[in-house]
Amino acid sequence: MSVKIKKQSKRFAKKLEEYKIKYSEKIAELNSLTAALKNAMNSESDGGGFVDGWQQVRETIDQLGAVADELARIHKLTADRLSKDYAFLELDLNYIEEDRIYFKNLFDLMTAFDKDQHLEKLSETVIDSMSKILDAEYGALELLDSDGNVKVSRESKNGNNGFPLVEMKDKVARTAIESGSTVIMNNLALRNNGHNGKYGSVICLPLKSERSVLGILYFGAYRKNIVMDKAELLEMISQKFGKVLENHYKYGQPDKAYRKKLAELRRKYDFSEIIGESPQIAEVMSTIVMIAQTDTAVLIEGESGTGKEVIARAIHKNSLRKDKPFIPINCSAIPETLLESELFGYEKGAFTGAVSRKPGKFELADGGTILLDEIGELSMTLQVKLLRFLQSHEFEPLGSNKTIVSDVRIITATKRDLMKMVDEGTFRDDLYYRINVINLKIPPLRQRIGDIPLLVKHFINKYVEKNNKDIDGIKAEALFCLEEFGFPGNVRELENVIERAVVMCRAKQLDMEDLPESIRWGGGYGSHLMPKDSRQLKLVKRRIVDESIGPLEKSFLIRALKRSGGNISQAARLTQMHRKQFQRLIKRYNLDIEQEISESQN
């Protein structure tokens, strides 16, 4: 689009310059003829030949009229052409401005979902941004209690503003809640509040959890179709908001009572290695308190880098075994041929190279705790031996007939889906049920963004001391950048980023330049950094389209074209879009109509 506008602008400027030159030439010719006319008149009045003088005056007047007519013709023709060119240029610029506003509001909405903020503020952002995305005159949010009654109600900033379809909200909302489906009503004739003869449309989106409808979003507009080509996008947004609401109801939000409870937990128990104040982390800490002083088996599940070992260590520190060893073993880091001897130990002469007896981890951890990290990597043979140990706490070292008893608590951890592995036959079901008595899920960092400032501060202090650097913090822009990044590697990745930044930093505070380029430009899990200039805006806009909206719009276009047999005009009518708008989307995604229809039919 920008290349097209540049070409149009240059062409428009060139035509304008050509017109200016022609116009100037004709004006100069008019001035010259006017001067000649004056000379002819003066010659006639000075007593020259009357007939000759009068003939010269008439010829000059005729020439003057011809030039004036030509000037008027050039002016009209050129002005018409320039007017059309300007209209096309203005239309394309309007498209760009519409896209800019659309993506800005979509950006605000998506980043709001990823931030740890109060529900009231988030609700206002959702209503405001979606009203702008839909170009709606009215927007409302209603949240329900457990009995299905409205407990929270919010309207767009301009209120109902006399919108005539507000009275339909309760009826439409009830339909959406009972069906659990989006309700769209188009081509509604307005017959009140001075809107006779006009049309309106409304949409009501249910906000759902896995088990129930939590509320609705309702929007209305003064046009026949409020949704146009945004139906699938709206469904995606309502699903995202529903998930946010579900998490809010599940974990609650920080308040004074919550912070007091968190402080009490930290005062009474040893959570020195757990950094964070988010509701998700508080939930984990509360669970640790309940299970720490038992010997019940615990399975810790979480993505790579979420801190599963830190959680296991916290369980040990708050248990009756805290004065005994805590031994972590990463099952994926030790070759299978060595892992058995590492766990169970071996006797002298058990195999070539066994020159002396070596006790295994189970023996060394007697009275304490062992963490078997990445338990899903164990071979089926070792799974059988581990199961036997869990059942009896007895084992024989390699090369020995002597049975050793070890009183050790086993905590296991994994990033894999063990239940799926059980279904696939790669993990024993009896072992799974033995280790999964208490299941502790560790949230990924992207679900507890509010903990990032605390983690950043902790890691800065750690690596400033380690590297003897004079750094006292991080600039707000750089911190915001970290909060916007998805961190697929979770806390471990964040720690690595801060360590690198501390080493590379030459100032008193970490700044944007100290962060990796991948972090500065955002990325991962749909997060996007607010662009600082038009170049970044263009890249972010393209990224948002490619990752989320693009596939939806492309599928939407292909389906419509398939239904219409490739006829663009008919496809536009089927989707209730203007033909130009439909063509613009086809061009945006560079669709080969014949190829797309052919592929969809195969």
Secondary structure, 3 states (H helix, E strand, C coil): CHHHHHHHHHHHHHHHHHHHHHHHHHHHHHHHHHHHHHHHHHHHHCCCCHHHHHHHHHHHHHHHHHHHHHHHHHHHHHHHHHHHHHHHHHHHHHHHHHHHHHHHHHHHHHHHHHCCCCHHHHHHHHHHHHHHHHCCCEEEEEEECCCCCEEEEEECCCCCCCCCCHHHHHHHHHHHHHHCCCEEEEEEECCCCCCCCCEEEEEEEEEECCCCEEEEEEEEECCCCCCCCCHHHHHHHHHHHHHHHHHHHHHCCCCHHHHHHHHHHHHHCCCCCCCCCCHHHHHHHHHHHHHCCCCCCEEEECCCCCCHHHHHHHHHHCCCCCCCCEEEEECCCCCHHHHHHHHHEECCCCCCCCCCCEECHHHHCCCCEEEEECHHHCCHHHHHHHHHHHHHCEECCECCCCCEECCCEEEEEECCCHHHHHHHCCCCHHHHHHHCCEEEECCCHHHCHHHHHHHHHHHHHHHHHHHCCCCCEECHHHHHHHHHCCCCCHHHHHHHHHHHHHHHCCCCEECHHHCCHHHHCCCCCCCCCCCCCHHHHHHHHHHHHHHHHHHHHHHHHHHHHHHCCCCHHHHHHHCCCCHHHHHHHHHHCCCCHHHHHHHHHC
